[in-house]
């Protein structure tokens, strides 16, 4: 699947500053259609309303974590093919393994820059 800068991207994080940072990085990379959600529950609602080309979600959120969101997305026939990148401050091996088992497309450890984000997104769409 080719990378399309016109595709809508959903950024999910309960920390407004992080949403702003990721949104700015995505804009630097050429993405323009960027939505955001404050947690997994809100993200799932938005994903049912609109087809996103990519979801970038934080792991640690309340009430629904990014990991729970990922599992729900992968279990939903309409959403299961959506590319999903997990963002976390923790690089615990067990978290990476759990996310991989749940079907994550890629994984980014904070802090990261535009170059790292670009590489992770390209890896998702080149596979």
C-alpha positions as CSV (number, residue, x, y, z in Angstrom):
1,X,0.0,0.0,0.0
2,X,1.5,3.3,-1.0
3,X,1.8,6.2,1.4
4,X,-0.9,8.8,0.6
5,X,-0.3,12.2,2.3
6,X,-4.0,13.1,1.6
7,X,-5.3,10.2,3.7
8,X,-7.0,11.1,7.0
9,X,-4.8,10.4,10.1
10,X,-6.2,10.0,13.6
11,X,-3.9,10.9,16.6
12,X,-5.1,9.5,19.9
13,X,-3.6,10.8,23.2
14,X,-5.0,12.0,26.5
15,X,-2.2,14.6,26.7
16,X,-3.1,17.6,24.5
17,X,0.5,18.7,24.2
18,X,1.5,15.3,22.7
19,X,-1.4,15.6,20.2
20,X,-0.1,19.0,19.2
21,X,3.5,17.7,18.9
22,X,2.4,14.7,16.7
23,X,0.1,16.9,14.6
24,X,3.0,19.3,14.0
25,X,5.3,16.5,13.0
26,X,2.7,15.0,10.6
27,X,2.3,18.5,9.1
28,X,6.1,18.7,8.6
29,X,5.9,15.4,6.8
30,X,3.1,16.7,4.5
31,X,0.0,15.3,6.1
32,X,-2.9,17.8,6.2
33,X,-6.0,15.8,7.2
34,X,-5.4,15.2,10.9
35,X,-8.1,14.4,13.5
36,X,-7.5,13.7,17.2
37,X,-9.2,11.9,20.1
38,X,-8.5,12.1,23.8
39,X,-8.8,8.3,24.5
40,X,-9.5,5.0,23.0
41,X,-13.3,5.2,23.5
42,X,-13.5,8.5,21.6
43,X,-11.1,7.2,18.9
44,X,-13.3,4.1,18.3
45,X,-16.3,6.3,17.9
46,X,-14.5,8.5,15.3
47,X,-13.2,5.4,13.5
48,X,-16.8,4.1,13.1
49,X,-17.8,7.5,11.6
50,X,-14.9,7.9,9.2
51,X,-12.3,5.7,7.5
52,X,-8.8,6.7,8.6
53,X,-5.7,5.8,6.6
54,X,-3.6,5.7,9.7
55,X,-4.0,5.7,13.5
56,X,-1.2,6.9,15.8
57,X,-2.2,6.1,19.4
58,X,-0.6,6.5,22.8
59,X,-0.5,3.4,24.9
60,X,-1.2,4.9,28.4
61,X,-4.7,6.5,28.5
62,X,-7.8,6.3,30.6
63,X,-10.5,4.9,30.5
64,X,-9.5,2.9,27.3
65,X,-5.8,2.4,26.7
66,X,-4.2,2.4,23.3
67,X,-3.6,-1.3,23.7
68,X,-7.3,-2.0,24.3
69,X,-8.1,0.3,21.3
70,X,-5.7,-1.7,19.1
71,X,-7.4,-5.0,20.2
72,X,-10.9,-3.6,19.5
73,X,-9.8,-2.2,16.1
74,X,-8.2,-5.5,15.1
75,X,-11.4,-7.4,16.2
76,X,-13.7,-5.2,14.1
77,X,-14.1,-6.4,10.5
78,X,-14.6,-2.9,9.2
79,X,-11.5,-1.5,11.0
80,X,-9.1,-4.4,11.2
81,X,-7.0,-3.4,8.2
82,X,-6.4,0.1,9.5
83,X,-2.6,0.8,9.9
84,X,-2.0,1.4,13.6
85,X,1.2,2.9,15.2
86,X,1.5,2.7,19.0
87,X,3.4,5.4,20.8
88,X,4.7,4.9,24.3
89,X,7.2,6.3,26.8
90,X,8.1,2.7,27.9
91,X,10.2,0.4,25.8
92,X,9.4,-2.6,27.9
93,X,10.0,-5.7,25.8
94,X,6.7,-7.3,27.1
95,X,4.7,-4.3,25.9
96,X,6.3,-4.5,22.4
97,X,5.5,-8.2,22.3
98,X,2.0,-7.7,23.5
99,X,1.4,-4.9,20.9
100,X,2.9,-7.1,18.1
101,X,0.6,-10.0,19.1
102,X,-2.4,-7.7,19.1
103,X,-1.5,-6.7,15.5
104,X,0.2,-3.3,15.8
105,X,1.6,-2.1,12.5
106,X,4.6,-0.3,14.2
107,X,5.8,1.0,17.5
108,X,7.4,4.3,18.5
109,X,9.1,5.1,21.8
110,X,8.9,8.7,23.1
111,X,10.7,11.0,22.6
112,X,10.9,10.9,18.9
113,X,11.3,13.4,16.0
114,X,9.8,13.9,12.5
115,X,12.5,11.7,11.0
116,X,11.7,8.8,13.3
117,X,7.9,9.2,12.7
118,X,8.5,9.4,9.0
119,X,10.5,6.1,9.0
120,X,7.9,4.3,11.1
121,X,5.1,5.5,8.8
122,X,7.0,4.6,5.7
123,X,7.8,1.1,7.1
124,X,4.0,0.5,7.6
125,X,3.2,1.4,4.1
126,X,6.2,-0.3,2.4
127,X,5.4,-3.7,3.9
